[in-house]
Amino acid sequence: MMSEGYGSYRNSSCLISTEELVKVIGSPRVRVVEAGFDMPASKPPLARDKFSQAHIPGAVFFDIDEIADKRSSLPHMLPTAEQFSRAVGELGIGNADRVILYDREGLKFAPRAWWMFRVFGDENVAILDGGLAKWQAEGRKVESGEARTKPGTFSGKLNPKMVRNKKDVFELIQDHREQLIDARSKGRFDGTAPEVWEGRRSGHIPGSLNLPYDQLIDPKTQTVLTDAEIKQRFENAGVDLNRPAVTSCGSGVTACVLAFGMHLLGKSDVAVYDGSWAEWGLPGDTPVERS
């Protein structure tokens, strides 16, 4: 299924337009999924409440905080393959389904779910360009209430090449075999703005480059930039698109926006540092730079 107008991207099938979604919504093997979670200090209405108030018809809610490793003290770390498979199966998703994810905030949370599906072996997953905001701006139908769905059968297997941990990052800041790209705002990256995760130091991982995640979308339409514009944003940030990359952010969520952007360009050698600043920024043995 190739979305209309997205042929210029090397991996155009991972982005779908609202017009294309209208054509396939309600199809037996299409599952529409809203991804979200609540940032620290979020105030009501919370993410799940917003979903209950209004969502794309037939959608289910993928809670990034809940589909996570509950044993970890860090926020929404990657669950095991078994945990992920059970959770998405309960959402009515099976391995044969086409999964279409969307965001309430342009392009912020959905890429984390997109990345998780791919980490566990599901390539048949796309993101709705412009998300719920564009859908509603075009006057398309929404529904309220809790999702009702029949359980599906999903079997995932972890692809470790797509994930990095603290030990990996320690090694790569020494040998520079991969580029580190931080998706946080410039102020948080520089250490001049408060860090949103309590108890974390300010600054960034030594040697990191900075490309705030929201630089990959049009601020007026909340749609993804063209392939040429995305390429330019990465290059302007000092990224060599011919070299392997690892993305990070505050807690491993918006890092996935950068991973998604590079995937659109056809880049396959990209991993996400799952713990990101929520782990690296803790007091301890991790070195920190400030600009």
WOQUISUL-V226660 format. One line per field, one symbol per residue. phi: phi as a letter, one per 40 degrees, with the letter a starting at -180 (. if undefined). psi: psi as a letter, one per 20 degrees, with the letter a starting at -180 (. if undefined). burial: I if it has 16 or more other ideal C-beta (glycine too) atoms within 10 Angstrom, else O. Layout:
BEGIN
phi: ???
psi: ???
burial: ???
END
This chain:
BEGIN
phi: .bccgbccccbcccbbcccccdcbcgcdbbbcbcbaabcdgcbdccdccccccaacdgcbbccccccacccccccfcdccdcccdccccccgbbcccccbcabcbgabbdcccdccdcdcgcccbbbccgfcdcdcccgccbbbgccbacdbbbbbbcbcccbbbccdcdcccccfcbcbbcccccccccgcbccccdgccchacdgccbbddcccbcccbgccccccccdccccccgccccbcbbbaacagccdccccccccdcgcbcbbbcccfcdccccdicccbbbc
psi: opqpjjiiqhmhijpqrhghhhhipiqhkpppppprrpqpjqqqprghghghhprppiqrpoohhhmroiiqiqplqprrhgggggghhhjjprhiqopoqrqilenghhhgggggghhkjoilprpopibhggghhjkqqrrraqqpqqqropoqppniiiqqaggghgghigikiqqpppjrqhggghjiqqphopjqrqbrppiqrpnphiijqphgijqqrrhhggghgghhijpoiiqqqpqrbgkjfihhghhgghghijpimprpoghbhhghiqqcjpqpqq.
burial: OOIOOIOOIOIIOIIIIIOIIOOOIOOOOIIIIIIIIIOOOOOOOOIIOIIOOOIIOIIIIIIIOOIIOOOOOIIIIIIOIOIIIOIIIOIIIIIOIIIIIIIIOIIIIIIIIIIIIIIIIIOIIIIIIIIIIIIIOOOIOOOOOOIOOOOIOIOIOIOOOIIIOIOIIOOIIOOOOIIIIIIIIOOIIIIOOOIIIOOIOIIIIOOIIIIIIIIIIOOOOIIIIOIOOIIOIIOOIOIOIOOOIIIIIIIIIIIIIIIIIIIIIOIOOIIIIIIIIIIIIIOOOIOIOOO
END
